[in-house]
Amino acid sequence: MRAALLVLLLATPGLAETPMTPEEFDAFATGKTLEFSNESGVFGVEDYLPGRKVRWAATGDICKLGEWFPAGDAICFTYDNLPEQHCWTVWQEGDHLAARSLLDGPDRQPRQITLADAPVACTGPDVGV
């Protein structure tokens, strides 16, 4: 009976989405490059640097420097030259992480977050020599 209840809980959307704490997220992400994908494929890559700093590049776009910070159960991001913050609930899902924007409707599929094979490849101005 307990096994059947556990399977039901894990299979029910929303119930298995226990948010990572900021400390868990920091321990998982710092020093790594993470790849973000949705049902259409990879849409961006982000380097997680010490001190909660990040370097984000949407597929085909230039890099943006920013930082992340906790806000309740959410992990929020701000980027240079972008006034709005982006907040996500992040949780462990099997061998990867999953994330849902706080702006998403209930029917929106979570994004998958996996380890990338290489750091962000920045293009455009301000990438150095």
C-alpha positions in Angstrom: 0.0 0.0 0.0 2.8 2.4 0.9 4.6 1.7 -2.3 1.5 2.4 -4.4 1.0 5.7 -2.6 4.6 6.7 -3.2 4.3 5.9 -6.9 1.0 7.9 -7.1 2.6 10.9 -5.4 5.7 10.9 -7.7 3.5 10.5 -10.8 1.1 13.3 -9.8 2.3 16.7 -11.3 3.2 19.3 -8.8 3.5 16.9 -5.8 7.1 15.7 -6.5 8.3 19.3 -7.2 10.0 20.0 -3.8 12.0 23.2 -4.4 15.8 23.1 -3.9 17.0 25.4 -1.1 19.3 28.2 -2.2 22.2 26.3 -0.5 21.3 23.1 -2.4 21.2 25.0 -5.7 24.5 26.8 -4.9 26.2 23.5 -4.1 24.8 21.9 -7.3 25.5 24.8 -9.7 28.6 26.7 -8.7 31.6 25.9 -10.9 29.4 24.2 -13.5 27.9 25.1 -16.9 24.2 24.2 -17.2 22.2 23.7 -20.3 18.5 24.7 -20.4 16.0 23.0 -22.7 12.3 22.8 -23.3 10.1 20.7 -25.7 11.8 22.5 -28.7 15.4 21.7 -27.6 18.2 23.7 -26.0 17.5 27.4 -25.7 20.5 28.5 -23.6 23.6 27.8 -21.5 24.7 29.4 -18.3 28.0 29.4 -16.3 27.7 29.5 -12.6 30.6 31.4 -11.1 31.6 31.9 -7.5 29.7 34.5 -5.5 26.4 33.7 -7.2 27.6 35.3 -10.4 26.4 33.9 -13.8 27.2 34.2 -17.5 24.1 33.5 -19.6 23.8 33.0 -23.4 20.6 32.3 -25.1 21.1 30.1 -28.2 22.5 32.4 -31.0 22.7 35.4 -28.7 25.5 37.3 -27.0 26.5 36.7 -23.3 24.9 38.5 -20.5 26.5 38.8 -17.0 24.3 38.6 -14.0 23.7 37.1 -10.6 21.2 34.9 -8.8 19.7 35.3 -5.4 17.0 33.5 -3.3 13.5 34.8 -2.9 11.4 32.5 -0.8 11.2 29.2 -2.6 12.4 30.7 -5.8 15.8 31.3 -7.4 15.9 34.7 -9.1 18.2 36.1 -11.7 19.1 39.6 -12.8 21.3 40.5 -15.7 23.3 43.6 -16.7 21.3 46.0 -18.8 18.0 44.1 -18.2 15.8 45.7 -15.6 13.5 42.8 -14.8 14.3 39.8 -12.6 13.5 36.3 -13.7 12.4 33.9 -10.9 12.2 30.1 -11.0 11.3 27.2 -8.8 14.0 24.6 -9.3 13.9 20.9 -8.2 15.7 17.6 -8.7 14.0 15.4 -11.2 15.8 12.1 -11.8 19.3 12.7 -13.1 18.7 16.4 -14.0 17.1 19.5 -12.6 13.7 20.9 -13.6 12.6 24.5 -13.4 9.4 26.4 -13.8 9.2 30.2 -14.1 7.0 31.9 -11.6 5.3 33.5 -14.7 4.3 30.1 -16.2 0.8 28.9 -16.3 0.0 25.5 -14.7 -0.1 23.8 -18.1 3.5 24.9 -19.1 6.0 22.1 -19.1 9.0 22.6 -16.8 12.4 23.3 -18.4 15.1 20.7 -18.1 18.5 21.7 -16.7 21.5 19.4 -17.5 25.2 19.6 -17.3 26.7 21.2 -20.4 29.7 19.7 -22.2 31.6 23.0 -22.4 31.5 26.5 -20.8 29.4 29.3 -22.4 30.9 30.4 -25.8 30.4 34.1 -25.8 30.0 35.9 -29.1 29.6 39.6 -30.0 31.3 42.6 -28.5 32.9 42.6 -25.1 34.2 39.0 -25.3 37.9 39.9 -25.1 40.7 38.8 -27.2 
